[in-house]
Amino acid sequence: MKNILFSLFIVLSLIFIPVAKATETLPEITDHEKVKVYFFRSNNCGWCTQTLEYFAENYDTYKDYFDLIIYEVNGVSENGNLMVDLQEYFDVDGVGSIPYFVIGENFDNLGYATTEIVEEALKQYQSDDYKDFVAEFIEKGDYNGLKTETLEEACAAKGIKYGANSKNTEEGKLSDGAIVAIIFTVVIVGFGVLVLSSRQQKTK
């Protein structure tokens, strides 16, 4: 009897854990301006490539909340100058290092921290205090020849298929109705097994 209950608990846990993970709560889409996430990268940077792979797979989930503004700093001197000036302004420990992110006027991040970047962008999307600091910084400075990339362009430069993994994930994902049906079936079957087991013990 205890073994059956334990087995049922394990089965239910395996079902509920992925469901809990999949039900990420996103903010309500409002008329708030889309947040700008400035991403400085290089084609020679492994962490930058991993960052691109992450966003290639996940960005479609968040594109209503923020735009990725990507600057390739290798071979585009003005992009590199902008990054260094921003890092000096924010007093970054490791000027010239990448990947480097700036969101709003109070957040900059050096290194690979994609989930933290997403969380900050969603947070600022919900804030009335958000302002596009980098756009103002560029306007006040003397930056001629800046070149931005879209996520699709940056991924293409590294041979990364934009949206390919996320599409496959969506195709392999169970619908909410199917998940409910599976849970209901497991509960009913488990209950039936318990009843049968209980009756067999009584007849012994």
Secondary structure as UniProt FT lines:
FT   HELIX           2..22
FT   STRAND          35..41
FT   TURN            43..44
FT   HELIX           46..62
FT   TURN            63..65
FT   STRAND          66..72
FT   TURN            74..75
FT   HELIX           77..89
FT   TURN            90..91
FT   TURN            95..96
FT   STRAND          100..103
FT   TURN            104..106
FT   STRAND          107..110
FT   HELIX           114..125
FT   TURN            128..129
FT   HELIX           133..140
FT   STRAND          148..149
FT   HELIX           151..157
FT   TURN            158..159
FT   TURN            162..163
FT   HELIX           164..172
FT   HELIX           176..203
//
